[in-house]
Amino acid sequence: MGKRVVITGMGVVAPNGVGIDDFVQGIRTGRSGIAYFQELKDLGFSCCIGGVPKLSEELISRYLTDLQRKNFNSSGILYGCISGMDAWRDAGLGIDPNSEVDYDTGIIFGTGQSGVDKFREAIYKLDDNKVRRLGSTTVAQTMTSGISAYLGGILGCGNQVTTNSSACTTGTESILMGAERIKSGKARRMLVGSCSDHGPYIWGGFDAMRVMTYKYNDSPEKGSRPMSATASGFVPGSGGGAMLLEDLESAVARGAKIYAEILGGHINAGGQRQGGTMTAPNTTAVKKCISEALKEAGIDPSSIDSINGHLTATSKDVLEIKNWKEALGCSFNSFPMINALKSMTGHCLAAAGSIESVASVLQIHHGFIFPSINSEDLHPQIGELIDQSSVPGKVLRQDVNTVIKASFGFGDVNACIIFGKHKN
């Protein structure tokens, strides 16, 4: 069976809330973090709205020193550092630059692309024959493992310190990878999560693919519409989410707060076969990922209180609901509650899975199911599969024992994790 894994700390930097307290309030009330950006319009984007966390210079200065901030402009690493440090402190752990190396604690913190704005700055300087003006942190800010390297140094972690990258599955995958390391006894604690840069150099490729909405530039907060009949593509987002995972024995010994327990999960891929492609899922693999997660957790689908779906507000939403229904073996009337955080944050890309997992656990910890906004006009094909009452339009205050979360990414990759209320 291995060691039991619990969550003792969390941090989040999301478009609709920075810090756990603000984020809880944001998801309870259905607060949208989507805004209009003139810069996107000026660059010729079809979609001119997006989700960007609101950070003040004063807040940033609490996390990075003046030296660390010198020539620093990698937004994803910033989001990851803030959420990661918050999760660490939330778990009751101290940050001391002079501390001994902690060989019992590691980091798996994912990203998709890191430091794109820094790359752009470097390219311009190189083309202008100014290589000696690149600065000493260009490599650290642009290497994929930059986020785990920054956090590893700030926190002094001596176990495995690495970065994973699996498109939109990255965040959920990082949690499962960290949990597995603890279960196997190779680490006592693992800081896990993911982050994503914001801005046109990250979002431009998706705009070119015509998968982002262009119909809501005048009403940004209505733009992200998972499961809606009037959805017309996803809204891009950005941010970071983090969890401090710990073996139960260690958490109890130090009297740590326990948010929830990781009951099980599964990671797989569809091989881009049987209908799966770079951008479309192999439905057989998706359903297998969900069913294997249930098997590892040892729970019956009837015990699931809520599903936190991947649900991007694209044409794949109908297929995702169908996959959930078939994998869980649910009828029209027995389908669990299902919500989509992307309705408030947009699609935060590599950061999506970790931010959405934080939201999933907060539902268990505080006893509520957050609303899926902008889904009042449920897609008729989804309405044929599940009852409208399974999609909460407002917050539901109730005891939540089990939440299942899944992420599906480019490359036909899948990850599914099950969080449960910790029971002694």
Beta strands, then each sheet from edge to edge (+ up, - down):
strand 1: 5-14
strand 2: 17-18
strand 3: 34-36
strand 4: 49-51
strand 5: 105-111
strand 6: 161-162
strand 7: 189-196
strand 8: 239-247
strand 9: 260-269
strand 10: 306-308
strand 11: 337-339
strand 12: 368-369
strand 13: 396-397
strand 14: 402-409
strand 15: 413-420
sheet 1: 2+ 1- 8+ 7- 5- 6-
sheet 2: 2+ 1- 9+ 15- 14+ 10+ 11+
sheet 3: 3+ 4-
sheet 4: 12+ 13-
end
